[in-house]
Amino acid sequence: MLFHYSNVSMYNFRLFKVFYILPVLMAMSAVFCSCEEEESSMGSALVDPASLYHGIHDTVCLDGYTIYDDSLRTFDYAEALLGTFNDDALGNTSAFLYAQVAPRDDNGLNLSSQVHFDSVDITLILNNVFSSTSTTTFDAHFRIYQLQNEIDSEKKYCGNDSIPWDLQTCFLDIDTTLSIETRSIRMKLDTSKIFPLLTANLSTSDFIANMKGIRISLNEFESRDVMVSVNMNAVDTKLTLHYSKDGEVRSVPFILGNKSGLTTRHFVQFRHHYAGTPIARFGNETQRSDTIGIAVAAYLKPMGGTRVVFKLDTAWYNRFRREHPYAVVNYAELLLPVVSGDTNTLPKRLLAYKGADGDAALVSDAIDVDRYGGFDGYLNPKTMCYRMRVVRHLQQLLTEGVDNGTTIAIDARRSNPKSVSIKGTTAADRPRIALVYNE
């Protein structure tokens, strides 16, 4: 039945909207403004985000596999791990820093022959000190050797790369002590070995070629559980040559590793020990192309360790696309419950990538400026579950008609040694995506 309104009726209706609805809208606006000014998270953890959307609720379980992260690039990143981190669940990992040393500018090195060379020291600015133990102080044995070959200016170094070093040219071999709060390390080098390399008058390019570079290790041959994150962007992460002239003490700073706007390089090598762990097969190079099913658990290890590829349950995927070809996803969250651990021992955040390839891009929800704030990826300490909002990503998977996988990796896996095991497909609280959709 069709209804017709006279002009008078429409006029009265408009008056009703102005005099009655407008004040209500103004009051609501005032409420929204006050909420924005006094934002509070109180009670937010008690509200299911999906309840904010009207539609059909559904859940799809995930299957997948753990894979070896064999192509993690580590060259010229702002942070560089150094040392050894003992992981009882997924194996120990050691990290080694390879770095070029260069004059501060393109003018090379031109020191007067009338100066007196006093000493050389290296300074490392730290962002963090890590240990799997509750210890707060650590014995640390640092060694620095000269490289036998130059660091390639074009190569994209990964975590499994290395360069031979000269055991006869050791610039540093000392014991010292670190604490969990240490943020700067300054150590004197062997002047007899390094003076000839730092005092020759050379152009910058010739200096770099002559110096080749250095390899820094921490507790390489000692079973000590401590790993540090070196701030390679810090101006004070450097080598310094101290000398005196005319009774005045002076110094010449040298760049260590890559600095913004300069062509010097550095990279980190990771060495894993997987024996006796669920991912032991990856200790054998011939088996690193294998995958490990996630019936028991999915294993995420940083530092070129492992990634996990999840796929939507095939039966659900085919049925949903067949029965709901025009469905619009209003809300979707990827939920990854952990096997064990707490906020002190687990990675702070996980990230999701589209596809199974090592060079895959982040899912659109994580890079879209309008959605990034809600992507999340952090661990909820109450539910012990990582959560990621993947609305657009799930919509794309459903629209494209093929699920090539969603890769999960640890955020900052080049600068934080913490790993996590996600519950497997046989667990009651298994990996899944909760969604709300409309036809």
Secondary structure, 3 states (H helix, E strand, C coil): CCCCCCHHHHHHHHHHHHHHHHHHHHHHHHHHHHHHHCCCCCCHHHCCHHHHCCCEEEEEEEEEEEEECCCCECCCCCEEEEEEECCCCCCEEEEEEEECEEECCCCCECCCCCCEEEEEEEEEEEEEEECCCCCCEEEEEEEEEEECCCCCCCCCCECCCCCCEEEEEEEEEEEEEEECCCCEEEEECCHHHHHHHHCCCECHHHHHHHHCCEEEEECCCCCCCEEEEEECCCCCCEEEEEEEECCEEEEEEEEECCCCCCCCCEEEEEEEECCCCCCHHHHCHHHCCCEEECCCEEEEECCCCEEEEEEECHHHHHHHHHHCCCCEEEEEEEEEEECCCCCCCCCCEEEEEEECCCCCCECHHHHCCCCHHHHEEEEECCCCEEEEECHHHHHHHHHHCCCCCEEEEECCCCCCCCCEEEECCCCCCCCEEEEEEEC
